[in-house]
Amino acid sequence: MINDIRPLAAGVRLRPATLGDAGSFAEALTRSRAYMRRWEPVRPEAFYTPQGQAQRLAGLLADRDAGRAMPWVLADDEDRVVGAMTLASIERGPFRNARLGYWIDVERAGRGLATAAVGRVCEAARDGLGLHRVEAATVVDNTASQRVLTKAGFEQIGTAPRYLHIDGAWQDHRMFQRILHDGPPHS
Ligand SMILES: CC(C)(COP(=O)(O)OP(=O)(O)OC[C@H]1O[C@@H](n2cnc3c(N)ncnc32)[C@H](O)[C@@H]1OP(=O)(O)O)[C@@H](O)C(=O)NCCC(=O)NCCS
């Protein structure tokens, strides 16, 4: 489930992120920068460089090795990054929960990729990571992201005032969750 070989769509698959994706991440994030600005924290210029992405990925992969995160990329048929899905803040014990974040390359948006990938990530969270719940938060007017979550089986559970610092301000967010199963905890 973590290494799912089924294609997501024609020419696009979901696979675990690697350090070797840094250059491709920098290109996709640079290409999509203006498109993503309203929904993202303000990033330093270094974030858009291969070196900045290598540093970010190294941290994320260390978190993965410690069981706290699971980063995937959406890769095209030349294995270039065209989006990303990340489960972060993974907790076990009685919570068995993770936070979901994602983006899709501006050139690939609006074709159902995010919805398909969120569905796959939830399968991996349940069957591969043994989680019970995935949560996500969107800026109140990020309608596309809310639509993705609703299509992927999430329910809105409330609104959190001034929840995250996005596009230069503490912004209210809609909070979503998907319960993955009602069985006992398993690993
Ligand atoms: C949000 C995002 C991930 C969606 O990716 P995607 O691959 O285009 O998503 P999908 O094609 O699976 O679904 C998008 C849905 O939103 C709808 N949508 C898109 N733009 C919209 C808008 N401005 N208003 C309302 N609905 C919108 C689409 O019509 C579609 O719904 P439908 O299938 O019912 O027609 C992508 O736009 C993105 O990366 N945005 C910038 C980063 C971001 O917002 N990340 C999420 C932070 S919570």
The ligand as an SDF file (V2000), in Angstrom:
LIG
                    3D

 48 50  0  0  0  0  0  0  0  0999 V2000
   -6.6790   21.9520   -4.2030 C   0  0  0  0  0  0  0  0  0  0  0  0
   -5.9240   21.1230   -5.2490 C   0  0  0  0  0  0  0  0  0  0  0  0
   -5.0100   20.1430   -4.5410 C   0  0  0  0  0  0  0  0  0  0  0  0
   -6.9610   20.3550   -6.0880 C   0  0  0  0  0  0  0  0  0  0  0  0
   -6.2610   19.4970   -6.9870 O   0  0  0  0  0  0  0  0  0  0  0  0
   -6.9820   18.9150   -8.2950 P   0  0  0  0  0  0  0  0  0  0  0  0
   -6.2030   17.7650   -8.8080 O   0  0  0  0  0  0  0  0  0  0  0  0
   -7.2500   20.0470   -9.2030 O   0  0  0  0  0  0  0  0  0  0  0  0
   -8.3630   18.4020   -7.6420 O   0  0  0  0  0  0  0  0  0  0  0  0
   -9.5140   17.5170   -8.3500 P   0  0  0  0  0  0  0  0  0  0  0  0
   -9.4340   17.7160   -9.8310 O   0  0  0  0  0  0  0  0  0  0  0  0
   -9.4070   16.1350   -7.8020 O   0  0  0  0  0  0  0  0  0  0  0  0
  -10.8520   18.1710   -7.7640 O   0  0  0  0  0  0  0  0  0  0  0  0
  -11.0110   19.5670   -7.7440 C   0  0  0  0  0  0  0  0  0  0  0  0
  -12.4660   19.8810   -7.4870 C   0  0  0  0  0  0  0  0  0  0  0  0
  -12.5640   21.2500   -7.0720 O   0  0  0  0  0  0  0  0  0  0  0  0
  -13.3990   21.9420   -7.9910 C   0  0  0  0  0  0  0  0  0  0  0  0
  -12.8730   23.2980   -8.0960 N   0  0  0  0  0  0  0  0  0  0  0  0
  -11.7040   23.6880   -8.6340 C   0  0  0  0  0  0  0  0  0  0  0  0
  -11.5740   25.0090   -8.5180 N   0  0  0  0  0  0  0  0  0  0  0  0
  -12.6920   25.4560   -7.8770 C   0  0  0  0  0  0  0  0  0  0  0  0
  -13.1360   26.7200   -7.4620 C   0  0  0  0  0  0  0  0  0  0  0  0
  -12.4090   27.8100   -7.6590 N   0  0  0  0  0  0  0  0  0  0  0  0
  -14.3310   26.7980   -6.8240 N   0  0  0  0  0  0  0  0  0  0  0  0
  -15.0760   25.6980   -6.6120 C   0  0  0  0  0  0  0  0  0  0  0  0
  -14.6890   24.4440   -6.9840 N   0  0  0  0  0  0  0  0  0  0  0  0
  -13.5140   24.3490   -7.6040 C   0  0  0  0  0  0  0  0  0  0  0  0
  -13.3220   21.1590   -9.2770 C   0  0  0  0  0  0  0  0  0  0  0  0
  -14.4370   21.4270  -10.1020 O   0  0  0  0  0  0  0  0  0  0  0  0
  -13.3330   19.7350   -8.7210 C   0  0  0  0  0  0  0  0  0  0  0  0
  -14.6140   19.3280   -8.2750 O   0  0  0  0  0  0  0  0  0  0  0  0
  -15.6130   18.4420   -9.2260 P   0  0  0  0  0  0  0  0  0  0  0  0
  -14.8970   17.1630   -9.5080 O   0  0  0  0  0  0  0  0  0  0  0  0
  -16.8250   18.2770   -8.3930 O   0  0  0  0  0  0  0  0  0  0  0  0
  -15.8380   19.2270  -10.4740 O   0  0  0  0  0  0  0  0  0  0  0  0
   -5.1100   22.0250   -6.1990 C   0  0  0  0  0  0  0  0  0  0  0  0
   -5.9680   22.9840   -6.7260 O   0  0  0  0  0  0  0  0  0  0  0  0
   -3.9250   22.7070   -5.5210 C   0  0  0  0  0  0  0  0  0  0  0  0
   -2.8340   22.1700   -5.4560 O   0  0  0  0  0  0  0  0  0  0  0  0
   -4.1780   23.9290   -5.0180 N   0  0  0  0  0  0  0  0  0  0  0  0
   -3.0990   24.7260   -4.3900 C   0  0  0  0  0  0  0  0  0  0  0  0
   -2.5930   24.1220   -3.0730 C   0  0  0  0  0  0  0  0  0  0  0  0
   -3.7090   23.7610   -2.1210 C   0  0  0  0  0  0  0  0  0  0  0  0
   -4.7350   24.4290   -2.0450 O   0  0  0  0  0  0  0  0  0  0  0  0
   -3.5080   22.6730   -1.3620 N   0  0  0  0  0  0  0  0  0  0  0  0
   -4.4660   22.2230   -0.3810 C   0  0  0  0  0  0  0  0  0  0  0  0
   -4.2970   23.0000    0.8790 C   0  0  0  0  0  0  0  0  0  0  0  0
   -5.5660   22.5250    2.0680 S   0  0  0  0  0  0  0  0  0  0  0  0
  1  2  1  0
  2  3  1  0
  2  4  1  0
  2 36  1  0
  4  5  1  0
  5  6  1  0
  6  7  2  0
  6  8  1  0
  6  9  1  0
  9 10  1  0
 10 11  2  0
 10 12  1  0
 10 13  1  0
 13 14  1  0
 14 15  1  0
 15 16  1  0
 15 30  1  0
 16 17  1  0
 17 18  1  0
 17 28  1  0
 18 19  1  0
 18 27  1  0
 19 20  2  0
 20 21  1  0
 21 22  1  0
 21 27  2  0
 22 23  1  0
 22 24  2  0
 24 25  1  0
 25 26  2  0
 26 27  1  0
 28 29  1  0
 28 30  1  0
 30 31  1  0
 31 32  1  0
 32 33  2  0
 32 34  1  0
 32 35  1  0
 36 37  1  0
 36 38  1  0
 38 39  2  0
 38 40  1  0
 40 41  1  0
 41 42  1  0
 42 43  1  0
 43 44  2  0
 43 45  1  0
 45 46  1  0
 46 47  1  0
 47 48  1  0
M  END
$$$$
